[in-house]
Amino acid sequence: MSSLIIISTTFEEKEDGLKVAELLLEERLVACAQLSFPVTSSYHWQGRITTATEYILSLKTISTLYEKVEKRLTEVHPYELPEIVCSDITRVSSEYLAWVEGEVSS
């Protein structure tokens, strides 16, 4: 049985996030993609603290597709090391979960 997950990643350019969202939707790996307003991210990178403006892309899919989504993100993401974080959703309406399952190809 599948469960709902939300995978998030970040992009420096809004257009890159939109392209990846469209690609994953077209490939039926995700049912929904949401690109946030810009956020300010601070992180350690190559021995320094870096600050950047980024867009957060949230992807709704089912748990059985995580590996495929991660692989595809790694292939198409412009970052050398993209953030790919997955959250298991413990509660979701049965109707919404059924919609997500119906929109993706497992």
C-alpha positions as CSV (number, residue, x, y, z in Angstrom):
1,M,0.0,0.0,0.0
2,S,1.3,3.5,-0.9
3,S,1.5,6.4,1.4
4,L,1.7,10.1,0.5
5,I,5.1,11.8,0.6
6,I,6.3,15.3,-0.1
7,I,9.7,15.7,-1.7
8,S,11.3,19.1,-1.6
9,T,14.3,20.6,-3.4
10,T,15.5,24.1,-4.1
11,F,16.5,26.1,-7.2
12,E,18.3,29.4,-7.7
13,E,16.3,30.2,-10.8
14,K,12.5,30.1,-10.8
15,E,12.5,28.9,-14.4
16,D,14.6,25.9,-13.5
17,G,12.0,24.9,-10.8
18,L,9.1,25.3,-13.2
19,K,10.9,23.2,-15.9
20,V,11.6,20.4,-13.5
21,A,8.1,20.5,-12.1
22,E,6.6,20.2,-15.6
23,L,8.9,17.4,-16.5
24,L,8.0,15.3,-13.4
25,L,4.3,16.0,-14.0
26,E,4.6,15.0,-17.6
27,E,6.4,11.8,-16.6
28,R,3.7,11.1,-14.1
29,L,6.2,10.8,-11.2
30,V,4.3,13.4,-9.2
31,A,0.7,14.5,-9.0
32,C,1.3,18.0,-7.8
33,A,4.2,20.5,-7.8
34,Q,4.3,23.8,-5.9
35,L,7.0,26.4,-6.3
36,S,7.3,28.8,-3.4
37,F,8.1,32.5,-3.3
38,P,11.9,33.2,-3.0
39,V,13.4,32.3,0.4
40,T,16.9,33.2,1.7
41,S,19.0,30.1,2.4
42,S,22.2,30.0,4.4
43,Y,24.3,26.9,4.4
44,H,27.9,25.5,4.5
45,W,29.3,24.9,1.0
46,Q,32.9,24.2,0.1
47,G,34.3,25.4,3.4
48,R,32.3,28.7,3.6
49,I,29.0,29.9,4.8
50,T,26.9,30.8,1.8
51,T,23.7,32.8,1.5
52,A,21.5,32.6,-1.6
53,T,18.0,33.3,-2.8
54,E,16.2,30.1,-3.7
55,Y,12.8,28.8,-4.7
56,I,11.5,25.7,-2.9
57,L,9.8,23.1,-5.1
58,S,7.4,20.7,-3.2
59,L,6.4,17.6,-5.0
60,K,3.5,15.4,-3.9
61,T,3.7,11.7,-4.9
62,I,3.5,8.2,-3.4
63,S,6.2,6.5,-1.4
64,T,6.8,3.7,-4.0
65,L,8.0,6.4,-6.5
66,Y,10.6,8.1,-4.2
67,E,13.6,6.4,-5.8
68,K,12.4,7.3,-9.3
69,V,11.8,10.9,-8.4
70,E,15.2,11.2,-6.6
71,K,17.0,9.6,-9.6
72,R,15.2,12.0,-12.0
73,L,15.9,15.1,-9.9
74,T,19.6,14.1,-9.7
75,E,19.7,13.8,-13.5
76,V,18.1,17.1,-14.4
77,H,18.9,19.4,-11.4
78,P,21.3,22.3,-12.2
79,Y,23.0,22.1,-8.7
80,E,26.1,20.0,-8.2
81,L,24.5,18.6,-5.0
82,P,20.8,19.3,-4.9
83,E,18.8,19.2,-1.7
84,I,16.4,16.3,-2.0
85,V,14.4,15.9,1.2
86,C,11.4,13.6,1.7
87,S,8.7,13.9,4.3
88,D,6.3,11.0,5.1
89,I,2.8,12.2,5.5
90,T,1.2,10.4,8.4
91,R,-2.4,11.8,7.9
92,V,-4.1,12.6,4.6
93,S,-7.7,12.4,3.5
94,S,-8.5,9.2,1.7
95,E,-9.9,11.2,-1.2
96,Y,-6.7,13.2,-1.7
97,L,-4.5,10.1,-1.5
98,A,-6.7,8.4,-4.1
99,W,-6.4,11.4,-6.4
100,V,-2.6,11.4,-6.0
101,E,-2.4,7.6,-6.7
102,G,-4.6,8.1,-9.8
103,E,-2.4,10.8,-11.2
104,V,1.0,9.0,-11.0
105,S,2.4,6.0,-12.7
106,S,3.8,3.5,-10.2
